[in-house]
């Protein structure tokens, strides 16, 4: 009997609906070939929802997400809504509440530079020959962004501001398990990034990672200070497999990784909650980039990040790993054969420059 899954699609603003249309066509194709069905409902979010209902995350959108196994998210925001009060703005008013509501504590950001796209990376070619494939696992709901006390006051007539970097052991344990599990499905190498030479929260982080490593004897665990990790990522990205780190360090390192990978239009991301007994988690999957208002409506956006976000959804929330792999292979083949949207095109003779729809079609043809 075929598995039946349910997802909610939130395409959002800007290029969101354009790239989502391609991901949905790919989903329909893998449903046919891989023998499962995905019931899907589409709802408004972000600026589109503000225009229609006055709120970036209307109650019916949230209710639809609650009934689903996962959310496939496009992107939100744009100049039209930039001057609204912060809580009514598309990102603050929709993305953050969704993360909070569903307890999405694990952010998975792959940084993949395919061998055919190393020229798009700002890193010297000789350092990234053959491309690289790194997965950054970032803790998303703890650390200095949320720690208390936090705020501003005066001391001896002078303004003072403080933030608190705080982690409970249980918060570190659960993100460690996500990272070890991800490493098990890859090259079985996990690098934990911390600042244990200075920060008490990092000492607990490191101790806990070493403890959890006993549950995953096949995974080789190593440690690196965050300042060194920032340098080594540029110097030898190909030597990394999975790296796991706390919220602030992960915020910075995952963007560094996106930058050295070449194009934002190629990179998916996943934000996951707690795993169930089958090892699957509710998650929200979205491109690493934003709504790209500069190219919205032109039909030139790269749909690959959205398509690869769908692949992550199939793997981590629906347990359809074979379909995920088929999509990832089809994308790699499409790039290898020279299909390029404008963001990754260089004008080399073997390249065919295409728009959003044709790129989606090229992937579909190679599935
Ligand atoms: P952006 O990621 O939207 O765009 C940065 C650059 O990358 C632009 O030149 C854009 O054209 C390009 N780009 C991004 N995705 C692309 C794709 N798929 N194909 C080709 N080119 C692509 O970042 P920004 O310009 O800083 O932000 C634009 C809007 O998006 C803002 O309103 C911002 O708040 C919002 N935003 C939303 C999210 C989200 O929904 N998760 C994330 C980041 C930014």
Boltz pocket constraint, residues with backbone or C-beta under 6 A from the ligand:
constraints:
  - pocket:
      binder: B
      contacts: [[A, 15], [A, 19], [A, 74], [A, 75], [A, 76], [A, 77], [A, 78], [A, 79], [A, 91], [A, 95], [A, 264], [A, 265], [A, 266], [A, 286], [A, 287], [A, 288], [A, 289], [A, 290], [A, 291], [A, 292], [A, 293], [A, 294], [A, 295], [A, 300], [A, 301], [A, 302], [A, 303], [A, 305], [A, 343]]
      max_distance: 6.0
